[in-house]
Amino acid sequence: MTDASTNPTGPVRVRIAPSPTGDPHVGTAYVALFNLAFARKHGGQFILRIEDTDQTRSTGESEAAIFESLRWLGLGWDEGPDVGGPVGPYRQSERTAIYREHAERLIAQGQAYRCFATAEELDQMRATAREQRLATSYDRRYRDLPPAEVERRLAEGQPHVVRMKMPLDGQTRFQDALRGEISIDNREVDDQILMKSDGFPTYHLANVVDDHLMGITHVIRAEEWIPSTPKHVQLYRAFGWEPPAFAHLPLLRNADKSKISKRKNPVSLEYYQRAGILPEAMLNFLARMGFSLADEREKFALDDLVAELDLSRITTGGPVFDLAKLDWLNGLYLRELTPQQLVERLQGWLLGSDFLGRVAPLVQERIQRLEHFVTSTPFFFSDEFPLEAEALVPKKRERKEAYAAMKSVVEAVDGMRAFDTATLEQVLRAQCEATGFSARDLFMMVRVAITGRTATPPLFESMEVIGKARCQTRLRRAAELLRP
């Protein structure tokens, strides 16, 4: 990578482009932090773009949650869907005509083609690739279809996708600010789909077109995108555009070095906000993932990161997302607060009128003194309560049966988009049928997993108030306790 990539001389424009398909992820904040810091260091612009081309999974609720969580952390953006800017729109679903135009341009240039492969054909290709241990699964059978045949199929209305023509030999090389030159054999890269049969682009085409049209100078993203970068480089070449500089940040890891996931650690920013992690502590923690200040201080502010950030100094070893370290760091910040500041933080957390106003109606009919509110509601405020496997197993059921049922509940809750009382009841009642458990037994298991108690305020209403991220964490904890 040239010096201008890590120490640019011209205007810097960077972006993050999350998909609004679930809870806001700590990985999004991690990448956003380094993009923002790099932009601020070089007097540049930080852009938020929403990649919502997956119309079956994208939701407005998820987009709003991304905005809220990033702003909670203080990671504001200069341009984006909600603040506007000179190169909008900033939602990909509003830019489909742009992508279609660019896909047609590639087809006209002979650098992309229409592929009419059916689902059955694709399954057969994948099976063949597995048997023959091929590097790619698509066999390019529609790559050189005669124009007349293409027109005939189009006239018949046959569904199709648009694929790029990757070079069939040679290598694609690119520079990475953290790793130097990376070279990938072109034979290992599929003819990537650019436009899906529904008329929406894939990530690859939309990403390249948007980055160019939005003037992105540096693409700072997670290392999982390294295998896709040759496709992007080839697309830049096909369009005759200069690629941006690339920097692929190391993935956040669990203690066993596996990629961080909700199966082993809470990954939702909402979880950490509800658990009482201070935003400045979370930023400090994420900044330490692969980067350290010259004096190796553990505790430092965003301004310190901005002052010292050099992409070439980020280590590529997988940083461990250590929750004990996060708690330790959060404790340092808490102890620096004055008592009044601590009170203000508590009131801005779950002890303010907004959250208490949601909890109070659920216990009002159950208490006789104000002090009973405290003893009746601890599970609304803390995930730390004693839980034993025996308490989770219904009478006349085996532990392995309870484990299988709890795993099924975890998967069902993971798949929920809306997380309200009515939807929770619908989903959990469906789990009774799926698991063969009675409502009484299954709901008791879930109640104990969520609250640590057998008698509580209404279960579904309580889960809605506690929130999806924390309920997921508690249900996973219960499943692990039950694991045979």
Stockholm file with secondary structure:
# STOCKHOLM 1.0

chainA/1-484         MTDASTNPTGPVRVRIAPSPTGDPHVGTAYVALFNLAFARKHGGQFILRIEDTDQTRSTGESEAAIFESLRWLGLGWDEGPDVGGPVGPYRQSERTAIYREHAERLIAQGQAYRCFATAEELDQMRATAREQRLATSYDRRYRDLPPAEVERRLAEGQPHVVRMKMPLDGQTRFQDALRGEISIDNREVDDQILMKSDGFPTYHLANVVDDHLMGITHVIRAEEWIPSTPKHVQLYRAFGWEPPAFAHLPLLRNADKSKISKRKNPVSLEYYQRAGILPEAMLNFLARMGFSLADEREKFALDDLVAELDLSRITTGGPVFDLAKLDWLNGLYLRELTPQQLVERLQGWLLGSDFLGRVAPLVQERIQRLEHFVTSTPFFFSDEFPLEAEALVPKKRERKEAYAAMKSVVEAVDGMRAFDTATLEQVLRAQCEATGFSARDLFMMVRVAITGRTATPPLFESMEVIGKARCQTRLRRAAELLRP
#=GR chainA/1-484 SS CCHHHHSCSSCCEEEECCCCSSSCBHHHHHHHHHHHHHHHHTTCEEEECBCCCCTTTCCHHHHHHHHHHHHHTTCCCSBBTTTBCTTCCCBGGGCHHHHHHHHHHHHHTTSEEEECCCHHHHHHHHHHHHHHTCSCSCCCTTTTCCHHHHHHHHHTTCCCEEEECCCSSSEEEEEETTTEEEEEEGGGSCCCEEECTTSCBCHHHHHHHHHHHTTCCEEEEEGGGGGGHHHHHHHHHHHTCCCCEEEEECCCBCTTSSBCCTTTSCCBHHHHHHTTCCHHHHHHHHHTSSCCCTTCCSCCCHHHHHHHCCGGGSCCSCCBCCHHHHHHHHHHHHHHSCHHHHHHHHHHTTSSHHHHHHHHHHHGGGCSSHHHHHHHCHHHHCSCCCCCHHHHSCTTCCHHHHHHHHHHHHHHHHTCSCCSHHHHHHHHHHHHHHHTCCHHHHHHHHHHHHHSCSSCSCHHHHHHHHCHHHHHHHHHHHHHHHCC
#=GC SS_cons         CCHHHHSCSSCCEEEECCCCSSSCBHHHHHHHHHHHHHHHHTTCEEEECBCCCCTTTCCHHHHHHHHHHHHHTTCCCSBBTTTBCTTCCCBGGGCHHHHHHHHHHHHHTTSEEEECCCHHHHHHHHHHHHHHTCSCSCCCTTTTCCHHHHHHHHHTTCCCEEEECCCSSSEEEEEETTTEEEEEEGGGSCCCEEECTTSCBCHHHHHHHHHHHTTCCEEEEEGGGGGGHHHHHHHHHHHTCCCCEEEEECCCBCTTSSBCCTTTSCCBHHHHHHTTCCHHHHHHHHHTSSCCCTTCCSCCCHHHHHHHCCGGGSCCSCCBCCHHHHHHHHHHHHHHSCHHHHHHHHHHTTSSHHHHHHHHHHHGGGCSSHHHHHHHCHHHHCSCCCCCHHHHSCTTCCHHHHHHHHHHHHHHHHTCSCCSHHHHHHHHHHHHHHHTCCHHHHHHHHHHHHHSCSSCSCHHHHHHHHCHHHHHHHHHHHHHHHCC
//
